[in-house]
Amino acid sequence: MDQTQQLVAMTLAAALGIVATLAILRRQRRALEPPRESPFAASTEGEKRCPKCGMGNLWMGDHCISCGAKLPG
Ligand SMILES: [Zn+2]
């Protein structure tokens, strides 16, 4: 193996390493992204979800026990 071939081999190895690193970083960034759905569940059986703070309230409650906002329904 002469020097030119060595240089080509090293350049290819370096390029491969960079591509692999970028692929790993991209995968990690995607894993860190928050889920696209709302952080508050829309509705749960037997309770009302506060539209303002997301607190679960009893179904017969008129106002949020956490922030006092009026609950729908
Ligand atoms: Zn609330």
N, CA, C, O and the ligand as a Tripos MOL2 file, in Angstrom:
@<TRIPOS>MOLECULE
protein
  293   291    74     0     0
PROTEIN
NO_CHARGES

@<TRIPOS>ATOM
      1 N           0.8490   -1.2040    0.0000 N.3       1 MET1
      2 CA          0.0000    0.0000    0.0000 C.3       1 MET1
      3 C           0.8830    1.2530    0.0000 C.2       1 MET1
      4 O           1.6260    1.4930    0.9520 O.2       1 MET1
      5 N           0.7990    2.0570   -1.0810 N.am      2 ASP2
      6 CA          1.6190    3.2700   -1.1020 C.3       2 ASP2
      7 C           0.9090    4.4130   -0.3740 C.2       2 ASP2
      8 O          -0.1910    4.2480    0.1530 O.2       2 ASP2
      9 N           1.5590    5.5630   -0.3590 N.am      3 GLN3
     10 CA          1.0400    6.6750    0.4430 C.3       3 GLN3
     11 C          -0.3030    7.2020   -0.0700 C.2       3 GLN3
     12 O          -1.1590    7.5990    0.7200 O.2       3 GLN3
     13 N          -0.4850    7.2030   -1.4030 N.am      4 THR4
     14 CA         -1.7410    7.7040   -1.9650 C.3       4 THR4
     15 C          -2.9080    6.8230   -1.5340 C.2       4 THR4
     16 O          -3.9700    7.3140   -1.1520 O.2       4 THR4
     17 N          -2.6880    5.4990   -1.6050 N.am      5 GLN5
     18 CA         -3.7490    4.5810   -1.1870 C.3       5 GLN5
     19 C          -4.0570    4.7370    0.2970 C.2       5 GLN5
     20 O          -5.2140    4.6690    0.7120 O.2       5 GLN5
     21 N          -3.0110    4.9480    1.0910 N.am      6 GLN6
     22 CA         -3.2100    5.1530    2.5310 C.3       6 GLN6
     23 C          -4.0520    6.3960    2.7840 C.2       6 GLN6
     24 O          -4.9510    6.3890    3.6250 O.2       6 GLN6
     25 N          -3.7480    7.4750    2.0380 N.am      7 LEU7
     26 CA         -4.4780    8.7340    2.2000 C.3       7 LEU7
     27 C          -5.9430    8.5360    1.8490 C.2       7 LEU7
     28 O          -6.8320    9.0090    2.5560 O.2       7 LEU7
     29 N          -6.1880    7.8260    0.7360 N.am      8 VAL8
     30 CA         -7.5720    7.5730    0.3140 C.3       8 VAL8
     31 C          -8.3050    6.7580    1.3770 C.2       8 VAL8
     32 O          -9.4450    7.0630    1.7250 O.2       8 VAL8
     33 N          -7.6420    5.7160    1.8920 N.am      9 ALA9
     34 CA         -8.2620    4.8560    2.9080 C.3       9 ALA9
     35 C          -8.5770    5.6480    4.1610 C.2       9 ALA9
     36 O          -9.6480    5.4850    4.7450 O.2       9 ALA9
     37 N          -7.6480    6.5110    4.5850 N.am     10 MET10
     38 CA         -7.8710    7.2980    5.7940 C.3      10 MET10
     39 C          -8.9960    8.3100    5.5950 C.2      10 MET10
     40 O          -9.8020    8.5400    6.4960 O.2      10 MET10
     41 N          -9.0430    8.9200    4.3870 N.am     11 THR11
     42 CA        -10.1000    9.8970    4.1030 C.3      11 THR11
     43 C         -11.4670    9.2170    4.1270 C.2      11 THR11
     44 O         -12.4280    9.7520    4.6790 O.2      11 THR11
     45 N         -11.5430    8.0240    3.5190 N.am     12 LEU12
     46 CA        -12.7990    7.2760    3.5080 C.3      12 LEU12
     47 C         -13.2200    6.9020    4.9280 C.2      12 LEU12
     48 O         -14.3930    7.0060    5.2890 O.2      12 LEU12
     49 N         -12.2500    6.4680    5.7220 N.am     13 ALA13
     50 CA        -12.5580    6.0830    7.1040 C.3      13 ALA13
     51 C         -13.0600    7.2890    7.8860 C.2      13 ALA13
     52 O         -14.0060    7.1790    8.6660 O.2      13 ALA13
     53 N         -12.4250    8.4430    7.6780 N.am     14 ALA14
     54 CA        -12.8370    9.6540    8.3790 C.3      14 ALA14
     55 C         -14.2440   10.0600    7.9530 C.2      14 ALA14
     56 O         -15.0740   10.4150    8.7890 O.2      14 ALA14
     57 N         -14.5060   10.0060    6.6480 N.am     15 ALA15
     58 CA        -15.8330   10.3670    6.1440 C.3      15 ALA15
     59 C         -16.8940    9.4350    6.7170 C.2      15 ALA15
     60 O         -17.9820    9.8700    7.0960 O.2      15 ALA15
     61 N         -16.5630    8.1540    6.7750 N.am     16 LEU16
     62 CA        -17.5000    7.1720    7.3310 C.3      16 LEU16
     63 C         -17.7950    7.4840    8.8010 C.2      16 LEU16
     64 O         -18.9360    7.3940    9.2530 O.2      16 LEU16
     65 N         -16.7490    7.8510    9.5280 N.am     17 GLY17
     66 CA        -16.9230    8.1890   10.9340 C.3      17 GLY17
     67 C         -17.8120    9.3990   11.1200 C.2      17 GLY17
     68 O         -18.6570    9.4210   12.0150 O.2      17 GLY17
     69 N         -17.6270   10.4240   10.2670 N.am     18 ILE18
     70 CA        -18.4490   11.6380   10.3650 C.3      18 ILE18
     71 C         -19.9120   11.3070   10.0670 C.2      18 ILE18
     72 O         -20.8150   11.7530   10.7750 O.2      18 ILE18
     73 N         -20.1340   10.5220    9.0150 N.am     19 VAL19
     74 CA        -21.5070   10.1480    8.6500 C.3      19 VAL19
     75 C         -22.1690    9.3630    9.7860 C.2      19 VAL19
     76 O         -23.3310    9.5960   10.1190 O.2      19 VAL19
     77 N         -21.4190    8.4370   10.3710 N.am     20 ALA20
     78 CA        -21.9730    7.6430   11.4720 C.3      20 ALA20
     79 C         -22.3060    8.5320   12.6630 C.2      20 ALA20
     80 O         -23.3490    8.3670   13.2950 O.2      20 ALA20
     81 N         -21.4130    9.4820   12.9690 N.am     21 THR21
     82 CA        -21.6560   10.3920   14.0940 C.3      21 THR21
     83 C         -22.9040   11.2320   13.8500 C.2      21 THR21
     84 O         -23.7320   11.4020   14.7450 O.2      21 THR21
     85 N         -23.0330   11.7610   12.6200 N.am     22 LEU22
     86 CA        -24.2100   12.5740   12.2910 C.3      22 LEU22
     87 C         -25.4900   11.7540   12.4170 C.2      22 LEU22
     88 O         -26.5050   12.2430   12.9150 O.2      22 LEU22
     89 N         -25.4330   10.4920   11.9570 N.am     23 ALA23
     90 CA        -26.6130    9.6320   12.0410 C.3      23 ALA23
     91 C         -27.0060    9.3940   13.4920 C.2      23 ALA23
     92 O         -28.1880    9.4080   13.8360 O.2      23 ALA23
     93 N         -26.0070    9.1760   14.3380 N.am     24 ILE24
     94 CA        -26.2900    8.9340   15.7640 C.3      24 ILE24
     95 C         -26.8770   10.1900   16.4010 C.2      24 ILE24
     96 O         -27.8550   10.1130   17.1450 O.2      24 ILE24
     97 N         -26.2790   11.3500   16.1070 N.am     25 LEU25
     98 CA        -26.7680   12.6060   16.6810 C.3      25 LEU25
     99 C         -28.1990   12.8650   16.2410 C.2      25 LEU25
    100 O         -29.0320   13.2850   17.0440 O.2      25 LEU25
    101 N         -28.4910   12.6140   14.9540 N.am     26 ARG26
    102 CA        -29.8440   12.8540   14.4540 C.3      26 ARG26
    103 C         -30.8500   11.9510   15.1670 C.2      26 ARG26
    104 O         -31.9490   12.3800   15.5180 O.2      26 ARG26
    105 N         -30.4510   10.6850   15.3760 N.am     27 ARG27
    106 CA        -31.3600    9.7540   16.0380 C.3      27 ARG27
    107 C         -31.6110   10.2000   17.4860 C.2      27 ARG27
    108 O         -32.7390   10.1350   17.9750 O.2      27 ARG27
    109 N         -30.5460   10.6540   18.1650 N.am     28 GLN28
    110 CA        -30.7050   11.1040   19.5480 C.3      28 GLN28
    111 C         -31.6080   12.3350   19.6060 C.2      28 GLN28
    112 O         -32.4480   12.4500   20.4980 O.2      28 GLN28
    113 N         -31.4330   13.2600   18.6480 N.am     29 ARG29
    114 CA        -32.2560   14.4700   18.6580 C.3      29 ARG29
    115 C         -33.7240   14.1030   18.4550 C.2      29 ARG29
    116 O         -34.6050   14.6850   19.0880 O.2      29 ARG29
    117 N         -33.9880   13.1370   17.5710 N.am     30 ARG30
    118 CA        -35.3700   12.7340   17.3380 C.3      30 ARG30
    119 C         -35.9590   12.0940   18.6040 C.2      30 ARG30
    120 O         -37.1320   12.2950   18.9190 O.2      30 ARG30
    121 N         -35.1450   11.3320   19.3150 N.am     31 ALA31
    122 CA        -35.6250   10.6710   20.5320 C.3      31 ALA31
    123 C         -35.9230   11.6910   21.6200 C.2      31 ALA31
    124 O         -36.7820   11.4660   22.4730 O.2      31 ALA31
    125 N         -35.2060   12.8240   21.5880 N.am     32 LEU32
    126 CA        -35.3980   13.8300   22.6210 C.3      32 LEU32
    127 C         -36.6010   14.7270   22.3350 C.2      32 LEU32
    128 O         -37.0790   15.4210   23.2330 O.2      32 LEU32
    129 N         -37.0940   14.7230   21.1030 N.am     33 GLU33
    130 CA        -38.2350   15.5710   20.7640 C.3      33 GLU33
    131 C         -39.4550   15.1870   21.5900 C.2      33 GLU33
    132 O         -39.7100   13.9990   21.7920 O.2      33 GLU33
    133 N         -40.2120   16.1680   22.0730 N.am     34 PRO34
    134 CA        -41.4200   15.8380   22.8320 C.3      34 PRO34
    135 C         -42.4740   15.2260   21.9250 C.2      34 PRO34
    136 O         -42.4630   15.4660   20.7180 O.2      34 PRO34
    137 N         -43.3750   14.4470   22.4810 N.am     35 PRO35
    138 CA        -44.4340   13.8570   21.6720 C.3      35 PRO35
    139 C         -45.3230   14.9480   21.0780 C.2      35 PRO35
    140 O         -45.5110   16.0010   21.6860 O.2      35 PRO35
    141 N         -45.8660   14.6930   19.8920 N.am     36 ARG36
    142 CA        -46.6330   15.7220   19.1910 C.3      36 ARG36
    143 C         -48.0240   15.9200   19.8020 C.2      36 ARG36
    144 O         -48.6370   16.9710   19.6170 O.2      36 ARG36
    145 N         -48.5160   14.9270   20.5190 N.am     37 GLU37
    146 CA        -49.8580   15.0560   21.0690 C.3      37 GLU37
    147 C         -49.8720   16.0440   22.2360 C.2      37 GLU37
    148 O         -48.8210   16.3730   22.7870 O.2      37 GLU37
    149 N         -51.0440   16.5080   22.6050 N.am     38 SER38
    150 CA        -51.2010   17.4760   23.6840 C.3      38 SER38
    151 C         -50.6850   16.8960   24.9970 C.2      38 SER38
    152 O         -50.8540   15.7040   25.2570 O.2      38 SER38
    153 N         -50.0590   17.7260   25.8230 N.am     39 PRO39
    154 CA        -49.5860   17.2230   27.1170 C.3      39 PRO39
    155 C         -50.7280   16.8720   28.0560 C.2      39 PRO39
    156 O         -50.5460   16.1230   29.0160 O.2      39 PRO39
    157 N         -51.9100   17.4190   27.7730 N.am     40 PHE40
    158 CA        -53.0640   17.1410   28.6240 C.3      40 PHE40
    159 C         -53.9600   16.1180   27.9280 C.2      40 PHE40
    160 O         -54.2740   16.2550   26.7450 O.2      40 PHE40
    161 N         -54.3560   15.1220   28.6540 N.am     41 ALA41
    162 CA        -55.3040   14.1600   28.1020 C.3      41 ALA41
    163 C         -56.6320   14.8700   27.8490 C.2      41 ALA41
    164 O         -57.0460   15.7140   28.6440 O.2      41 ALA41
    165 N         -57.2910   14.5360   26.7620 N.am     42 ALA42
    166 CA        -58.5280   15.2170   26.4090 C.3      42 ALA42
    167 C         -59.5990   14.9450   27.4550 C.2      42 ALA42
    168 O         -60.2690   15.8710   27.9130 O.2      42 ALA42
    169 N         -59.7630   13.7130   27.8260 N.am     43 SER43
    170 CA        -60.7930   13.3490   28.7840 C.3      43 SER43
    171 C         -60.4420   12.0110   29.4110 C.2      43 SER43
    172 O         -59.8800   11.1320   28.7570 O.2      43 SER43
    173 N         -60.7710   11.8700   30.6550 N.am     44 THR44
    174 CA        -60.5410   10.5990   31.3270 C.3      44 THR44
    175 C         -61.8440   10.1670   31.9710 C.2      44 THR44
    176 O         -62.6090   11.0050   32.4500 O.2      44 THR44
    177 N         -62.0960    8.9020   31.9870 N.am     45 GLU45
    178 CA        -63.3310    8.4020   32.5690 C.3      45 GLU45
    179 C         -63.4420    8.8020   34.0350 C.2      45 GLU45
    180 O         -62.5230    8.5750   34.8210 O.2      45 GLU45
    181 N         -64.5850    9.4070   34.3970 N.am     46 GLY46
    182 CA        -64.8270    9.7330   35.7910 C.3      46 GLY46
    183 C         -64.2340   11.0360   36.2740 C.2      46 GLY46
    184 O         -64.3490   11.3680   37.4540 O.2      46 GLY46
    185 N         -63.5930   11.7910   35.3740 N.am     47 GLU47
    186 CA        -63.0570   13.0730   35.8250 C.3      47 GLU47
    187 C         -63.0550   14.0740   34.6810 C.2      47 GLU47
    188 O         -63.1230   13.7150   33.5060 O.2      47 GLU47
    189 N         -62.9760   15.3290   35.0640 N.am     48 LYS48
    190 CA        -62.8950   16.4020   34.0710 C.3      48 LYS48
    191 C         -61.4890   16.9610   34.0760 C.2      48 LYS48
    192 O         -60.8850   17.1860   35.1250 O.2      48 LYS48
    193 N         -60.9910   17.1760   32.8820 N.am     49 ARG49
    194 CA        -59.6720   17.7540   32.7330 C.3      49 ARG49
    195 C         -59.8090   19.2840   32.6560 C.2      49 ARG49
    196 O         -60.5820   19.7970   31.8460 O.2      49 ARG49
    197 N         -59.0790   19.9890   33.4740 N.am     50 CYS50
    198 CA        -59.1120   21.4530   33.4000 C.3      50 CYS50
    199 C         -58.5110   21.9090   32.0690 C.2      50 CYS50
    200 O         -57.3920   21.5210   31.7340 O.2      50 CYS50
    201 N         -59.2510   22.7360   31.2990 N.am     51 PRO51
    202 CA        -58.7240   23.1960   30.0080 C.3      51 PRO51
    203 C         -57.5790   24.1900   30.1740 C.2      51 PRO51
    204 O         -56.8290   24.4410   29.2310 O.2      51 PRO51
    205 N         -57.4480   24.7440   31.3550 N.am     52 LYS52
    206 CA        -56.4280   25.7710   31.5800 C.3      52 LYS52
    207 C         -55.1080   25.1640   32.0600 C.2      52 LYS52
    208 O         -54.0450   25.4740   31.5220 O.2      52 LYS52
    209 N         -55.1820   24.2990   33.0750 N.am     53 CYS53
    210 CA        -53.9370   23.7810   33.6540 C.3      53 CYS53
    211 C         -53.7720   22.2830   33.4820 C.2      53 CYS53
    212 O         -52.6970   21.7470   33.7530 O.2      53 CYS53
    213 N         -54.8430   21.5780   33.0250 N.am     54 GLY54
    214 CA        -54.7220   20.1400   32.7820 C.3      54 GLY54
    215 C         -54.9370   19.2860   34.0160 C.2      54 GLY54
    216 O         -54.7730   18.0670   33.9640 O.2      54 GLY54
    217 N         -55.3010   19.9040   35.1170 N.am     55 MET55
    218 CA        -55.5240   19.1740   36.3580 C.3      55 MET55
    219 C         -56.7610   18.2890   36.2340 C.2      55 MET55
    220 O         -57.7700   18.7100   35.6680 O.2      55 MET55
    221 N         -56.6910   17.0740   36.7570 N.am     56 GLY56
    222 CA        -57.8520   16.1930   36.7510 C.3      56 GLY56
    223 C         -58.7620   16.5460   37.9150 C.2      56 GLY56
    224 O         -58.3320   16.5470   39.0680 O.2      56 GLY56
    225 N         -60.0180   16.8460   37.6120 N.am     57 ASN57
    226 CA        -60.9930   17.1870   38.6450 C.3      57 ASN57
    227 C         -62.1040   16.1560   38.6730 C.2      57 ASN57
    228 O         -62.3190   15.4470   37.6900 O.2      57 ASN57
    229 N         -62.8050   16.0660   39.7820 N.am     58 LEU58
    230 CA        -63.9480   15.1700   39.8700 C.3      58 LEU58
    231 C         -65.0000   15.6000   38.8540 C.2      58 LEU58
    232 O         -65.1400   16.7830   38.5450 O.2      58 LEU58
    233 N         -65.7410   14.6060   38.3380 N.am     59 TRP59
    234 CA        -66.6930   14.8820   37.2570 C.3      59 TRP59
    235 C         -67.7930   15.8430   37.7020 C.2      59 TRP59
    236 O         -68.3500   16.5560   36.8680 O.2      59 TRP59
    237 N         -68.1230   15.8800   39.0080 N.am     60 MET60
    238 CA        -69.1800   16.7760   39.4540 C.3      60 MET60
    239 C         -68.6510   18.1610   39.8350 C.2      60 MET60
    240 O         -69.4290   19.0330   40.2210 O.2      60 MET60
    241 N         -67.3620   18.3630   39.7330 N.am     61 GLY61
    242 CA        -66.8130   19.6620   40.0850 C.3      61 GLY61
    243 C         -67.1380   20.7310   39.0510 C.2      61 GLY61
    244 O         -67.1500   20.4670   37.8480 O.2      61 GLY61
    245 N         -67.4040   21.9480   39.5370 N.am     62 ASP62
    246 CA        -67.6970   23.0560   38.6270 C.3      62 ASP62
    247 C         -66.4390   23.8600   38.2990 C.2      62 ASP62
    248 O         -66.3060   24.4280   37.2150 O.2      62 ASP62
    249 N         -65.5390   23.8900   39.2490 N.am     63 HIS63
    250 CA        -64.3290   24.6760   39.0550 C.3      63 HIS63
    251 C         -63.1020   23.8250   39.3600 C.2      63 HIS63
    252 O         -63.1560   22.8930   40.1630 O.2      63 HIS63
    253 N         -62.0090   24.1590   38.7130 N.am     64 CYS64
    254 CA        -60.7640   23.4280   38.8810 C.3      64 CYS64
    255 C         -60.2760   23.5360   40.3250 C.2      64 CYS64
    256 O         -60.2460   24.6230   40.9030 O.2      64 CYS64
    257 N         -59.8960   22.3980   40.8960 N.am     65 ILE65
    258 CA        -59.3850   22.4320   42.2720 C.3      65 ILE65
    259 C         -57.9820   23.0120   42.3260 C.2      65 ILE65
    260 O         -57.5000   23.3800   43.3980 O.2      65 ILE65
    261 N         -57.3270   23.0950   41.1780 N.am     66 SER66
    262 CA        -55.9470   23.5850   41.1620 C.3      66 SER66
    263 C         -55.8800   25.0810   40.8840 C.2      66 SER66
    264 O         -55.2530   25.8280   41.6350 O.2      66 SER66
    265 N         -56.5370   25.5260   39.7870 N.am     67 CYS67
    266 CA        -56.3990   26.9280   39.4100 C.3      67 CYS67
    267 C         -57.7240   27.6960   39.5170 C.2      67 CYS67
    268 O         -57.7350   28.9180   39.3640 O.2      67 CYS67
    269 N         -58.8390   27.0000   39.7760 N.am     68 GLY68
    270 CA        -60.1140   27.6820   39.9640 C.3      68 GLY68
    271 C         -60.8510   28.0310   38.6710 C.2      68 GLY68
    272 O         -61.8960   28.6800   38.7170 O.2      68 GLY68
    273 N         -60.3260   27.6110   37.5220 N.am     69 ALA69
    274 CA        -60.9940   27.9150   36.2620 C.3      69 ALA69
    275 C         -62.3020   27.1420   36.1600 C.2      69 ALA69
    276 O         -62.4310   26.0450   36.7040 O.2      69 ALA69
    277 N         -63.2810   27.7300   35.4500 N.am     70 LYS70
    278 CA        -64.5730   27.0650   35.2910 C.3      70 LYS70
    279 C         -64.4080   25.8620   34.3740 C.2      70 LYS70
    280 O         -63.8020   25.9590   33.3060 O.2      70 LYS70
    281 N         -64.9520   24.7300   34.8010 N.am     71 LEU71
    282 CA        -64.8280   23.5140   33.9960 C.3      71 LEU71
    283 C         -66.0070   23.3710   33.0530 C.2      71 LEU71
    284 O         -67.1330   23.7000   33.4240 O.2      71 LEU71
    285 N         -65.7740   22.8920   31.8480 N.am     72 PRO72
    286 CA        -66.8710   22.7050   30.8920 C.3      72 PRO72
    287 C         -67.7550   21.5140   31.2810 C.2      72 PRO72
    288 O         -67.2960   20.5830   31.9430 O.2      72 PRO72
    289 N         -69.0010   21.5520   30.8710 N.am     73 GLY73
    290 CA        -69.9020   20.4100   31.0350 C.3      73 GLY73
    291 C         -70.6950   20.4120   32.3040 C.2      73 GLY73
    292 O         -71.4830   19.4970   32.5410 O.2      73 GLY73
    293 ZN        -57.0250   24.2640   36.3530 Zn       74 ZN74
@<TRIPOS>BOND
     1     1     2 1
     2     2     3 1
     3     3     4 2
     4     3     5 am
     5     5     6 1
     6     6     7 1
     7     7     8 2
     8     7     9 am
     9     9    10 1
    10    10    11 1
    11    11    12 2
    12    11    13 am
    13    13    14 1
    14    14    15 1
    15    15    16 2
    16    15    17 am
    17    17    18 1
    18    18    19 1
    19    19    20 2
    20    19    21 am
    21    21    22 1
    22    22    23 1
    23    23    24 2
    24    23    25 am
    25    25    26 1
    26    26    27 1
    27    27    28 2
    28    27    29 am
    29    29    30 1
    30    30    31 1
    31    31    32 2
    32    31    33 am
    33    33    34 1
    34    34    35 1
    35    35    36 2
    36    35    37 am
    37    37    38 1
    38    38    39 1
    39    39    40 2
    40    39    41 am
    41    41    42 1
    42    42    43 1
    43    43    44 2
    44    43    45 am
    45    45    46 1
    46    46    47 1
    47    47    48 2
    48    47    49 am
    49    49    50 1
    50    50    51 1
    51    51    52 2
    52    51    53 am
    53    53    54 1
    54    54    55 1
    55    55    56 2
    56    55    57 am
    57    57    58 1
    58    58    59 1
    59    59    60 2
    60    59    61 am
    61    61    62 1
    62    62    63 1
    63    63    64 2
    64    63    65 am
    65    65    66 1
    66    66    67 1
    67    67    68 2
    68    67    69 am
    69    69    70 1
    70    70    71 1
    71    71    72 2
    72    71    73 am
    73    73    74 1
    74    74    75 1
    75    75    76 2
    76    75    77 am
    77    77    78 1
    78    78    79 1
    79    79    80 2
    80    79    81 am
    81    81    82 1
    82    82    83 1
    83    83    84 2
    84    83    85 am
    85    85    86 1
    86    86    87 1
    87    87    88 2
    88    87    89 am
    89    89    90 1
    90    90    91 1
    91    91    92 2
    92    91    93 am
    93    93    94 1
    94    94    95 1
    95    95    96 2
    96    95    97 am
    97    97    98 1
    98    98    99 1
    99    99   100 2
   100    99   101 am
   101   101   102 1
   102   102   103 1
   103   103   104 2
   104   103   105 am
   105   105   106 1
   106   106   107 1
   107   107   108 2
   108   107   109 am
   109   109   110 1
   110   110   111 1
   111   111   112 2
   112   111   113 am
   113   113   114 1
   114   114   115 1
   115   115   116 2
   116   115   117 am
   117   117   118 1
   118   118   119 1
   119   119   120 2
   120   119   121 am
   121   121   122 1
   122   122   123 1
   123   123   124 2
   124   123   125 am
   125   125   126 1
   126   126   127 1
   127   127   128 2
   128   127   129 am
   129   129   130 1
   130   130   131 1
   131   131   132 2
   132   131   133 am
   133   133   134 1
   134   134   135 1
   135   135   136 2
   136   135   137 am
   137   137   138 1
   138   138   139 1
   139   139   140 2
   140   139   141 am
   141   141   142 1
   142   142   143 1
   143   143   144 2
   144   143   145 am
   145   145   146 1
   146   146   147 1
   147   147   148 2
   148   147   149 am
   149   149   150 1
   150   150   151 1
   151   151   152 2
   152   151   153 am
   153   153   154 1
   154   154   155 1
   155   155   156 2
   156   155   157 am
   157   157   158 1
   158   158   159 1
   159   159   160 2
   160   159   161 am
   161   161   162 1
   162   162   163 1
   163   163   164 2
   164   163   165 am
   165   165   166 1
   166   166   167 1
   167   167   168 2
   168   167   169 am
   169   169   170 1
   170   170   171 1
   171   171   172 2
   172   171   173 am
   173   173   174 1
   174   174   175 1
   175   175   176 2
   176   175   177 am
   177   177   178 1
   178   178   179 1
   179   179   180 2
   180   179   181 am
   181   181   182 1
   182   182   183 1
   183   183   184 2
   184   183   185 am
   185   185   186 1
   186   186   187 1
   187   187   188 2
   188   187   189 am
   189   189   190 1
   190   190   191 1
   191   191   192 2
   192   191   193 am
   193   193   194 1
   194   194   195 1
   195   195   196 2
   196   195   197 am
   197   197   198 1
   198   198   199 1
   199   199   200 2
   200   199   201 am
   201   201   202 1
   202   202   203 1
   203   203   204 2
   204   203   205 am
   205   205   206 1
   206   206   207 1
   207   207   208 2
   208   207   209 am
   209   209   210 1
   210   210   211 1
   211   211   212 2
   212   211   213 am
   213   213   214 1
   214   214   215 1
   215   215   216 2
   216   215   217 am
   217   217   218 1
   218   218   219 1
   219   219   220 2
   220   219   221 am
   221   221   222 1
   222   222   223 1
   223   223   224 2
   224   223   225 am
   225   225   226 1
   226   226   227 1
   227   227   228 2
   228   227   229 am
   229   229   230 1
   230   230   231 1
   231   231   232 2
   232   231   233 am
   233   233   234 1
   234   234   235 1
   235   235   236 2
   236   235   237 am
   237   237   238 1
   238   238   239 1
   239   239   240 2
   240   239   241 am
   241   241   242 1
   242   242   243 1
   243   243   244 2
   244   243   245 am
   245   245   246 1
   246   246   247 1
   247   247   248 2
   248   247   249 am
   249   249   250 1
   250   250   251 1
   251   251   252 2
   252   251   253 am
   253   253   254 1
   254   254   255 1
   255   255   256 2
   256   255   257 am
   257   257   258 1
   258   258   259 1
   259   259   260 2
   260   259   261 am
   261   261   262 1
   262   262   263 1
   263   263   264 2
   264   263   265 am
   265   265   266 1
   266   266   267 1
   267   267   268 2
   268   267   269 am
   269   269   270 1
   270   270   271 1
   271   271   272 2
   272   271   273 am
   273   273   274 1
   274   274   275 1
   275   275   276 2
   276   275   277 am
   277   277   278 1
   278   278   279 1
   279   279   280 2
   280   279   281 am
   281   281   282 1
   282   282   283 1
   283   283   284 2
   284   283   285 am
   285   285   286 1
   286   286   287 1
   287   287   288 2
   288   287   289 am
   289   289   290 1
   290   290   291 1
   291   291   292 2
@<TRIPOS>SUBSTRUCTURE
     1 MET1         2 RESIDUE 1 A MET
     2 ASP2         6 RESIDUE 1 A ASP
     3 GLN3        10 RESIDUE 1 A GLN
     4 THR4        14 RESIDUE 1 A THR
     5 GLN5        18 RESIDUE 1 A GLN
     6 GLN6        22 RESIDUE 1 A GLN
     7 LEU7        26 RESIDUE 1 A LEU
     8 VAL8        30 RESIDUE 1 A VAL
     9 ALA9        34 RESIDUE 1 A ALA
    10 MET10       38 RESIDUE 1 A MET
    11 THR11       42 RESIDUE 1 A THR
    12 LEU12       46 RESIDUE 1 A LEU
    13 ALA13       50 RESIDUE 1 A ALA
    14 ALA14       54 RESIDUE 1 A ALA
    15 ALA15       58 RESIDUE 1 A ALA
    16 LEU16       62 RESIDUE 1 A LEU
    17 GLY17       66 RESIDUE 1 A GLY
    18 ILE18       70 RESIDUE 1 A ILE
    19 VAL19       74 RESIDUE 1 A VAL
    20 ALA20       78 RESIDUE 1 A ALA
    21 THR21       82 RESIDUE 1 A THR
    22 LEU22       86 RESIDUE 1 A LEU
    23 ALA23       90 RESIDUE 1 A ALA
    24 ILE24       94 RESIDUE 1 A ILE
    25 LEU25       98 RESIDUE 1 A LEU
    26 ARG26      102 RESIDUE 1 A ARG
    27 ARG27      106 RESIDUE 1 A ARG
    28 GLN28      110 RESIDUE 1 A GLN
    29 ARG29      114 RESIDUE 1 A ARG
    30 ARG30      118 RESIDUE 1 A ARG
    31 ALA31      122 RESIDUE 1 A ALA
    32 LEU32      126 RESIDUE 1 A LEU
    33 GLU33      130 RESIDUE 1 A GLU
    34 PRO34      134 RESIDUE 1 A PRO
    35 PRO35      138 RESIDUE 1 A PRO
    36 ARG36      142 RESIDUE 1 A ARG
    37 GLU37      146 RESIDUE 1 A GLU
    38 SER38      150 RESIDUE 1 A SER
    39 PRO39      154 RESIDUE 1 A PRO
    40 PHE40      158 RESIDUE 1 A PHE
    41 ALA41      162 RESIDUE 1 A ALA
    42 ALA42      166 RESIDUE 1 A ALA
    43 SER43      170 RESIDUE 1 A SER
    44 THR44      174 RESIDUE 1 A THR
    45 GLU45      178 RESIDUE 1 A GLU
    46 GLY46      182 RESIDUE 1 A GLY
    47 GLU47      186 RESIDUE 1 A GLU
    48 LYS48      190 RESIDUE 1 A LYS
    49 ARG49      194 RESIDUE 1 A ARG
    50 CYS50      198 RESIDUE 1 A CYS
    51 PRO51      202 RESIDUE 1 A PRO
    52 LYS52      206 RESIDUE 1 A LYS
    53 CYS53      210 RESIDUE 1 A CYS
    54 GLY54      214 RESIDUE 1 A GLY
    55 MET55      218 RESIDUE 1 A MET
    56 GLY56      222 RESIDUE 1 A GLY
    57 ASN57      226 RESIDUE 1 A ASN
    58 LEU58      230 RESIDUE 1 A LEU
    59 TRP59      234 RESIDUE 1 A TRP
    60 MET60      238 RESIDUE 1 A MET
    61 GLY61      242 RESIDUE 1 A GLY
    62 ASP62      246 RESIDUE 1 A ASP
    63 HIS63      250 RESIDUE 1 A HIS
    64 CYS64      254 RESIDUE 1 A CYS
    65 ILE65      258 RESIDUE 1 A ILE
    66 SER66      262 RESIDUE 1 A SER
    67 CYS67      266 RESIDUE 1 A CYS
    68 GLY68      270 RESIDUE 1 A GLY
    69 ALA69      274 RESIDUE 1 A ALA
    70 LYS70      278 RESIDUE 1 A LYS
    71 LEU71      282 RESIDUE 1 A LEU
    72 PRO72      286 RESIDUE 1 A PRO
    73 GLY73      290 RESIDUE 1 A GLY
    74 ZN74       293 GROUP 0 **** ****
